Amino acid sequence: MILKMKFSRLAFILVILVMPSLSFGNDKANALFLKANVYYTKGQYKEALGAYRQIVDEGYQSAPLYFNLGNAFYKTGDIPSALLYYEKAHKLAPGDDDINFNIRFANSRTTDKVDQNTEFFLYRWWKTFMLNFSIGTLSAMSIVFIFLASAMLILYFFATSVSLKKASFYTSLLLFFLFALTFFIAGEQTAYFEGHRQAIVFSNSVSVKNSPANSSNALFVIHDGTKVNILETNNGWLKIALPNGNEGWIKAADAKEI
């Protein structure tokens, strides 16, 4: 099995050790998360699904939670649901190699293999760079940079030697720049995901129509597990686009938004 899993026995021990850093802020949710992990390591995937989904139903979200939920769905053979939660995890931690690997691996199990239009290399580079860190990481980095920059600025005002004043001043400028950069990237990443509404097709076979009506002509067919971009909605219909540029309408009930 090539699929990367978060919970090998070693990883399971590590999760127990670092549980405070993965805290959902609620003892019950933490207990359920740990219980689900135990189910998962024992191969009781349906039980793990029940525990993970209970946490989600109570309003909690995190990349590890969605990732492990995706893994549990994959183990039960539900590829569309696995992809849905892998993609949800990706939105919270877009630079995570395990998440990205499992998305590619699960996609290899889907029917449709859609080629993506070539992106301009500068845009592709910027998108890769922008999505290299999670919002949480960028936020933490911003806080650290602004705190250190402020400390250096205070040191500048109180330093008695010229060399120390220069060093603290230019260091504070650099740290303020890094703060602004991480803050900007966080904003760009948030805008990117808000501007890219996507969904996973759940119906086995879906005819993509040329207009939002049952009587309209079918343009092409897509299958469960395919990720689509949502362009607009209209009375229970979604206008979708594939990575290759093909567009059309499908019923909203045939897909679940990420």
GUMISE-824097 format. One line per field, with one value per residue: residue number from 1; residue in three letters; x, y, z of N, C-alpha, C in turn. Coordinates in steps of 0.02 Angstrom, whole numbers, always signed. Layout:
n = (NUM ...)
res = (ALA ...)
neast = (X ...)
nnorth = (Y ...)
nup = (Z ...)
caeast = (X ...)
canorth = (Y ...)
caup = (Z ...)
ceast = (X ...)
cnorth = (Y ...)
cup = (Z ...)
***
This chain:
n = (1 2 3 4 5 6 7 8 9 10 11 12 13 14 15 16 17 18 19 20 21 22 23 24 25 26 27 28 29 30 31 32 33 34 35 36 37 38 39 40 41 42 43 44 45 46 47 48 49 50 51 52 53 54 55 56 57 58 59 60 61 62 63 64 65 66 67 68 69 70 71 72 73 74 75 76 77 78 79 80 81 82 83 84 85 86 87 88 89 90 91 92 93 94 95 96 97 98 99 100 101 102 103 104 105 106 107 108 109 110 111 112 113 114 115 116 117 118 119 120 121 122 123 124 125 126 127 128 129 130 131 132 133 134 135 136 137 138 139 140 141 142 143 144 145 146 147 148 149 150 151 152 153 154 155 156 157 158 159 160 161 162 163 164 165 166 167 168 169 170 171 172 173 174 175 176 177 178 179 180 181 182 183 184 185 186 187 188 189 190 191 192 193 194 195 196 197 198 199 200 201 202 203 204 205 206 207 208 209 210 211 212 213 214 215 216 217 218 219 220 221 222 223 224 225 226 227 228 229 230 231 232 233 234 235 236 237 238 239 240 241 242 243 244 245 246 247 248 249 250 251 252 253 254 255 256 257 258)
res = (MET ILE LEU LYS MET LYS PHE SER ARG LEU ALA PHE ILE LEU VAL ILE LEU VAL MET PRO SER LEU SER PHE GLY ASN ASP LYS ALA ASN ALA LEU PHE LEU LYS ALA ASN VAL TYR TYR THR LYS GLY GLN TYR LYS GLU ALA LEU GLY ALA TYR ARG GLN ILE VAL ASP GLU GLY TYR GLN SER ALA PRO LEU TYR PHE ASN LEU GLY ASN ALA PHE TYR LYS THR GLY ASP ILE PRO SER ALA LEU LEU TYR TYR GLU LYS ALA HIS LYS LEU ALA PRO GLY ASP ASP ASP ILE ASN PHE ASN ILE ARG PHE ALA ASN SER ARG THR THR ASP LYS VAL ASP GLN ASN THR GLU PHE PHE LEU TYR ARG TRP TRP LYS THR PHE MET LEU ASN PHE SER ILE GLY THR LEU SER ALA MET SER ILE VAL PHE ILE PHE LEU ALA SER ALA MET LEU ILE LEU TYR PHE PHE ALA THR SER VAL SER LEU LYS LYS ALA SER PHE TYR THR SER LEU LEU LEU PHE PHE LEU PHE ALA LEU THR PHE PHE ILE ALA GLY GLU GLN THR ALA TYR PHE GLU GLY HIS ARG GLN ALA ILE VAL PHE SER ASN SER VAL SER VAL LYS ASN SER PRO ALA ASN SER SER ASN ALA LEU PHE VAL ILE HIS ASP GLY THR LYS VAL ASN ILE LEU GLU THR ASN ASN GLY TRP LEU LYS ILE ALA LEU PRO ASN GLY ASN GLU GLY TRP ILE LYS ALA ALA ASP ALA LYS GLU ILE)
neast = (+43 +37 -15 +2 -5 -58 -54 +41 +113 +219 +193 +73 +107 +180 +80 +6 +99 +112 -14 -65 -26 -107 -229 -406 -463 -557 -599 -679 -680 -545 -531 -614 -545 -425 -480 -534 -415 -360 -454 -428 -293 -314 -377 -513 -606 -734 -783 -688 -719 -845 -812 -722 -808 -902 -831 -813 -948 -976 -921 -784 -625 -478 -320 -254 -366 -458 -375 -351 -481 -507 -417 -477 -598 -546 -495 -612 -654 -722 -694 -731 -773 -656 -571 -638 -616 -477 -452 -512 -423 -310 -340 -322 -191 -97 +34 +72 +155 +113 -26 -43 +15 -73 -190 -155 -134 -260 -333 -286 -363 -484 -607 -604 -475 -413 -328 -233 -244 -102 -15 +41 +214 +262 +149 +121 +235 +219 +98 +135 +231 +153 +63 +140 +145 +41 -108 -109 +27 +82 +18 +71 +206 +198 +161 +273 +373 +329 +334 +472 +524 +473 +538 +671 +663 +636 +755 +839 +805 +849 +981 +1154 +1272 +1334 +1352 +1269 +1147 +1133 +1132 +1019 +919 +919 +895 +768 +698 +710 +640 +512 +482 +476 +369 +267 +271 +236 +110 +47 +55 -25 -149 -164 -170 -287 -380 -362 -415 -545 -587 -584 -693 -730 -779 -818 -867 -999 -1095 -1112 -1107 -1115 -1201 -1145 -1222 -1273 -1343 -1433 -1542 -1649 -1689 -1593 -1451 -1328 -1156 -1036 -976 -947 -872 -887 -784 -714 -640 -707 -714 -814 -911 -1028 -1193 -1362 -1520 -1519 -1428 -1258 -1135 -997 -818 -689 -515 -458 -523 -651 -825 -987 -1153 -1209 -1315 -1334 -1346 -1269 -1139 -1020 -973 -808)
nnorth = (-60 +103 +221 +359 +364 +445 +379 +270 +150 +213 +347 +360 +353 +470 +563 +553 +606 +736 +788 +902 +1009 +990 +1021 +1036 +1125 +1075 +954 +843 +835 +813 +689 +611 +621 +555 +430 +396 +385 +272 +175 +179 +134 +4 -47 -31 +45 +99 +128 +222 +321 +360 +422 +525 +599 +641 +736 +832 +864 +932 +1053 +1072 +1092 +1045 +1021 +893 +821 +820 +758 +630 +585 +580 +476 +370 +359 +324 +198 +128 +120 +227 +335 +467 +535 +526 +605 +727 +762 +759 +868 +969 +967 +1007 +1142 +1198 +1166 +1188 +1164 +1039 +891 +756 +764 +818 +716 +609 +658 +656 +519 +463 +521 +449 +338 +372 +388 +488 +567 +713 +829 +973 +1144 +1233 +1337 +1507 +1527 +1613 +1640 +1509 +1484 +1581 +1538 +1413 +1453 +1535 +1443 +1364 +1368 +1347 +1438 +1451 +1434 +1544 +1647 +1629 +1654 +1788 +1849 +1820 +1889 +2024 +2044 +2025 +2126 +2240 +2228 +2246 +2377 +2444 +2416 +2491 +2623 +2630 +2592 +2623 +2628 +2669 +2571 +2467 +2529 +2547 +2413 +2360 +2442 +2417 +2282 +2280 +2341 +2241 +2137 +2195 +2202 +2064 +2030 +2104 +2039 +1903 +1926 +1979 +1869 +1778 +1842 +1840 +1702 +1669 +1742 +1676 +1545 +1580 +1633 +1527 +1422 +1255 +1085 +912 +782 +671 +584 +435 +444 +588 +694 +834 +983 +1105 +1211 +1268 +1163 +1021 +979 +1023 +1011 +880 +901 +836 +697 +668 +588 +508 +573 +666 +825 +987 +1157 +1285 +1399 +1475 +1482 +1424 +1411 +1277 +1221 +1202 +1295 +1232 +1211 +1120 +1073 +1074 +1172 +1149 +1183 +1187 +1140 +1064 +970 +1031 +937 +833 +848 +890 +1032 +1087)
nup = (+0 -52 -10 +96 +270 +419 +537 +575 +689 +756 +726 +790 +925 +932 +910 +1028 +1115 +1071 +1083 +1157 +1074 +966 +1009 +1017 +1096 +1181 +1297 +1273 +1132 +1108 +1170 +1089 +968 +998 +1028 +903 +831 +891 +854 +718 +705 +742 +636 +630 +540 +511 +637 +674 +580 +627 +750 +710 +627 +717 +788 +687 +663 +778 +755 +748 +668 +582 +500 +527 +576 +465 +373 +427 +431 +295 +263 +331 +262 +138 +166 +183 +56 +0 -109 -164 -44 +30 -49 -37 +99 +105 +22 +97 +205 +137 +109 +233 +264 +148 +108 +152 +129 +141 +135 +5 -69 -43 -100 -237 -250 -217 -320 -426 -422 -472 -605 -707 -792 -801 -896 -851 -897 -959 -849 -835 -805 -704 -628 -587 -509 -409 -351 -301 -207 -123 -69 +9 +145 +290 +343 +480 +512 +445 +514 +642 +615 +577 +697 +776 +703 +711 +847 +876 +795 +856 +978 +938 +894 +1012 +1077 +995 +1029 +1159 +1158 +1186 +1114 +951 +853 +900 +895 +756 +712 +779 +726 +585 +588 +644 +540 +441 +504 +516 +382 +350 +429 +364 +241 +270 +321 +209 +120 +188 +178 +38 +16 +84 +7 -113 -91 -56 -174 -259 -273 -253 -290 -256 -359 -325 -375 -473 -615 -712 -817 -898 -929 -1056 -1009 -862 -845 -851 -977 -1063 -1177 -1165 -1135 -1099 -1000 -828 -684 -520 -391 -464 -464 -471 -526 -458 -540 -540 -463 -484 -445 -387 -471 -528 -608 -682 -701 -778 -750 -877 -944 -995 -981 -900 -841 -691 -580 -414 -315 -356 -317 -188 -100 -69)
caeast = (+0 +79 -48 +34 -51 -31 -53 +79 +118 +264 +158 +20 +140 +198 +18 -9 +147 +102 -85 -82 -18 -161 -290 -464 -490 -612 -577 -719 -657 -479 -542 -641 -491 -382 -518 -537 -349 -353 -493 -394 -234 -337 -411 -586 -612 -802 -787 -647 -758 -897 -783 -697 -864 -934 -792 -830 -1017 -977 -896 -711 -590 -405 -292 -248 -432 -483 -330 -364 -548 -498 -385 -526 -644 -510 -490 -677 -668 -761 -644 -754 -771 -585 -545 -670 -583 -407 -452 -524 -360 -265 -355 -295 -119 -83 +103 +85 +173 +73 -93 -39 +29 -134 -236 -134 -143 -332 -355 -267 -415 -545 -617 -585 -406 -420 -267 -241 -215 -37 -17 +100 +262 +267 +90 +131 +286 +190 +48 +172 +262 +100 +31 +191 +134 -29 -128 -86 +100 +94 -4 +120 +266 +184 +163 +343 +411 +310 +359 +544 +536 +459 +592 +730 +651 +645 +828 +868 +794 +884 +1051 +1200 +1325 +1311 +1349 +1210 +1089 +1127 +1114 +949 +875 +913 +863 +697 +670 +704 +586 +449 +471 +455 +301 +223 +271 +196 +40 +22 +46 -84 -207 -169 -191 -358 -417 -358 -462 -612 -603 -582 -741 -723 -822 -803 -926 -1015 -1136 -1071 -1100 -1152 -1201 -1136 -1269 -1253 -1381 -1460 -1609 -1648 -1701 -1538 -1408 -1269 -1093 -989 -994 -895 -887 -874 -715 -686 -643 -728 -717 -882 -910 -1088 -1249 -1425 -1580 -1504 -1378 -1191 -1095 -931 -764 -636 -449 -440 -561 -720 -874 -1056 -1196 -1229 -1358 -1295 -1350 -1221 -1072 -1014 -922 -750)
canorth = (+0 +162 +277 +382 +369 +482 +341 +210 +144 +265 +412 +359 +371 +541 +603 +555 +650 +807 +803 +971 +1056 +979 +1028 +1068 +1170 +1043 +888 +791 +829 +781 +618 +579 +619 +501 +368 +381 +362 +203 +134 +177 +90 -65 -67 -23 +108 +126 +158 +283 +370 +386 +467 +584 +639 +672 +797 +880 +885 +979 +1117 +1076 +1079 +1050 +981 +823 +790 +807 +710 +563 +568 +559 +411 +320 +349 +287 +128 +95 +119 +286 +381 +537 +564 +533 +665 +787 +781 +776 +936 +1013 +971 +1046 +1213 +1220 +1154 +1175 +1143 +974 +843 +696 +780 +825 +649 +568 +684 +629 +447 +449 +540 +395 +288 +398 +371 +542 +593 +776 +868 +1043 +1193 +1257 +1402 +1549 +1502 +1658 +1627 +1443 +1491 +1619 +1497 +1363 +1488 +1559 +1387 +1323 +1370 +1352 +1502 +1449 +1447 +1614 +1690 +1624 +1689 +1860 +1870 +1818 +1942 +2090 +2047 +2035 +2191 +2289 +2222 +2277 +2449 +2468 +2414 +2547 +2685 +2629 +2573 +2679 +2628 +2682 +2507 +2430 +2565 +2530 +2342 +2350 +2478 +2381 +2217 +2293 +2352 +2176 +2099 +2225 +2181 +1994 +2031 +2126 +1987 +1845 +1949 +1985 +1802 +1750 +1873 +1815 +1633 +1670 +1766 +1624 +1491 +1607 +1646 +1464 +1375 +1191 +1032 +844 +748 +611 +538 +390 +471 +651 +728 +906 +1014 +1171 +1262 +1239 +1135 +949 +968 +1050 +961 +858 +918 +782 +659 +662 +533 +521 +586 +721 +892 +1038 +1226 +1312 +1466 +1510 +1438 +1447 +1372 +1206 +1199 +1231 +1301 +1207 +1209 +1071 +1102 +1082 +1228 +1131 +1211 +1165 +1142 +1002 +981 +1041 +876 +784 +864 +921 +1085 +1078)
caup = (+0 -60 +22 +157 +326 +476 +599 +587 +762 +781 +722 +841 +988 +928 +918 +1099 +1148 +1051 +1085 +1177 +1019 +919 +1049 +988 +1146 +1215 +1319 +1239 +1063 +1111 +1186 +1029 +919 +1019 +1020 +831 +811 +916 +808 +653 +709 +750 +575 +638 +504 +517 +704 +671 +543 +671 +799 +675 +602 +775 +802 +634 +674 +834 +732 +750 +605 +581 +446 +546 +581 +398 +340 +453 +408 +225 +263 +352 +205 +86 +188 +174 -16 -21 -138 -165 +23 +47 -84 -8 +161 +89 -4 +154 +241 +95 +117 +298 +264 +77 +95 +183 +77 +148 +109 -67 -97 -40 -151 -301 -249 -221 -387 -473 -417 -502 -676 -751 -789 -837 -900 -831 -942 -938 -817 -845 -756 -647 -586 -557 -457 -354 -317 -262 -150 -79 -36 +41 +218 +312 +372 +550 +513 +425 +569 +696 +593 +579 +768 +798 +670 +737 +916 +873 +765 +909 +1028 +908 +892 +1081 +1089 +959 +1066 +1223 +1150 +1198 +1064 +882 +816 +922 +868 +685 +706 +800 +680 +521 +603 +652 +473 +409 +536 +496 +313 +352 +456 +311 +189 +292 +327 +141 +92 +221 +146 -31 +19 +102 -51 -164 -76 -58 -245 -296 -247 -287 -265 -277 -386 -287 -415 -514 -682 -716 -881 -891 -976 -1081 -973 -800 -856 -867 -1048 -1103 -1208 -1128 -1168 -1084 -939 -777 -638 -449 -372 -503 -433 -518 -503 -460 -569 -516 -444 -512 -430 -379 -521 -523 -669 -662 -751 -767 -758 -948 -972 -1013 -936 -908 -782 -659 -521 -353 -276 -382 -294 -122 -102 -23)
ceast = (+44 +51 -15 -17 -19 -20 -23 +87 +164 +229 +104 +48 +157 +136 -1 +36 +134 +29 -101 -75 -71 -229 -345 -495 -547 -591 -615 -694 -588 -485 -568 -588 -444 -416 -522 -470 -336 -392 -456 -335 -253 -373 -487 -606 -682 -811 -746 -685 -811 -870 -757 -755 -902 -898 -810 -900 -1023 -943 -821 -682 -515 -380 -282 -314 -459 -440 -345 -434 -546 -467 -435 -577 -609 -507 -556 -698 -709 -713 -669 -751 -699 -556 -575 -632 -508 -404 -468 -461 -310 -277 -327 -219 -96 -13 +120 +96 +130 +3 -92 -26 -36 -188 -219 -148 -217 -359 -338 -319 -481 -548 -589 -513 -404 -354 -281 -210 -149 -43 +47 +149 +269 +208 +97 +181 +256 +140 +82 +202 +209 +68 +79 +181 +60 -43 -104 -13 +115 +73 +46 +184 +257 +189 +234 +382 +393 +334 +434 +562 +525 +514 +655 +723 +660 +719 +862 +863 +835 +958 +1095 +1256 +1296 +1303 +1287 +1147 +1078 +1102 +1041 +900 +864 +882 +788 +663 +660 +646 +517 +431 +446 +385 +252 +216 +227 +122 +9 +8 -15 -148 -219 -194 -265 -401 -417 -410 -534 -634 -602 -629 -737 -768 -797 -868 -937 -1059 -1092 -1056 -1144 -1145 -1197 -1175 -1243 -1293 -1412 -1532 -1603 -1653 -1643 -1492 -1348 -1206 -1042 -1010 -934 -919 -867 -800 -683 -693 -659 -724 -789 -878 -970 -1141 -1313 -1481 -1567 -1457 -1312 -1161 -1023 -881 -714 -568 -428 -480 -632 -769 -944 -1092 -1210 -1276 -1315 -1294 -1299 -1151 -1076 -957 -869 -751)
cnorth = (+62 +221 +295 +392 +406 +436 +272 +205 +198 +333 +416 +379 +445 +585 +608 +605 +724 +827 +874 +1020 +1047 +989 +1062 +1117 +1141 +972 +833 +780 +795 +706 +580 +571 +561 +433 +347 +355 +290 +156 +124 +128 +17 -90 -63 +45 +139 +159 +223 +338 +402 +437 +531 +629 +672 +737 +851 +907 +935 +1046 +1125 +1061 +1086 +1006 +908 +787 +772 +755 +639 +538 +545 +490 +356 +306 +309 +213 +91 +94 +177 +340 +453 +570 +574 +596 +729 +809 +792 +849 +987 +1022 +1014 +1121 +1240 +1213 +1138 +1152 +1074 +921 +780 +707 +782 +757 +608 +593 +655 +554 +428 +467 +487 +339 +311 +383 +425 +564 +656 +814 +941 +1088 +1219 +1327 +1441 +1535 +1547 +1648 +1560 +1446 +1526 +1576 +1444 +1394 +1507 +1502 +1341 +1319 +1373 +1421 +1506 +1464 +1519 +1662 +1689 +1661 +1764 +1886 +1872 +1876 +2011 +2098 +2061 +2104 +2246 +2288 +2256 +2353 +2479 +2469 +2472 +2611 +2688 +2611 +2635 +2683 +2637 +2616 +2466 +2462 +2547 +2458 +2330 +2384 +2439 +2312 +2226 +2305 +2286 +2136 +2128 +2206 +2108 +1988 +2050 +2073 +1928 +1864 +1954 +1917 +1768 +1778 +1848 +1742 +1628 +1690 +1713 +1570 +1517 +1619 +1583 +1414 +1310 +1139 +965 +812 +683 +561 +497 +417 +533 +680 +803 +940 +1082 +1228 +1228 +1216 +1062 +936 +992 +994 +944 +873 +862 +750 +658 +611 +552 +527 +643 +787 +943 +1107 +1252 +1385 +1508 +1459 +1468 +1397 +1297 +1177 +1234 +1237 +1284 +1212 +1156 +1104 +1113 +1138 +1212 +1155 +1182 +1167 +1072 +1019 +986 +978 +824 +795 +894 +972 +1073 +1133)
cup = (+0 -21 +88 +211 +383 +535 +591 +663 +791 +781 +775 +908 +989 +938 +991 +1135 +1132 +1052 +1108 +1120 +966 +952 +1010 +1037 +1184 +1233 +1284 +1168 +1061 +1125 +1126 +976 +935 +1011 +947 +806 +832 +871 +742 +654 +717 +687 +578 +606 +509 +586 +706 +635 +588 +720 +767 +654 +660 +793 +751 +645 +731 +818 +733 +681 +615 +524 +466 +551 +511 +362 +362 +435 +335 +220 +281 +296 +150 +104 +180 +100 -42 -46 -141 -97 +47 +15 -55 +54 +152 +64 +50 +196 +203 +102 +182 +301 +193 +62 +123 +130 +81 +120 +33 -101 -99 -88 -219 -304 -255 -290 -439 -472 -448 -577 -722 -739 -833 -836 -883 -883 -915 -909 -832 -789 -695 -599 -551 -500 -396 -315 -274 -199 -99 -39 +0 +117 +233 +339 +445 +557 +496 +480 +626 +678 +596 +651 +793 +769 +699 +808 +917 +845 +817 +962 +1002 +906 +962 +1099 +1055 +999 +1130 +1218 +1158 +1146 +995 +844 +835 +896 +794 +675 +723 +753 +615 +531 +611 +585 +437 +438 +520 +424 +311 +380 +401 +256 +209 +298 +258 +110 +122 +190 +76 -32 +36 +43 -106 -152 -77 -131 -287 -262 -288 -254 -291 -300 -347 -326 -461 -583 -689 -786 -870 -947 -1000 -1050 -911 -807 -875 -941 -1092 -1127 -1163 -1168 -1159 -1018 -892 -725 -567 -435 -409 -466 -487 -485 -510 -484 -545 -497 -471 -496 -427 -431 -508 -593 -650 -720 -730 -776 -831 -982 -992 -960 -950 -842 -757 -601 -459 -310 -298 -355 -223 -124 -50 +29)
***
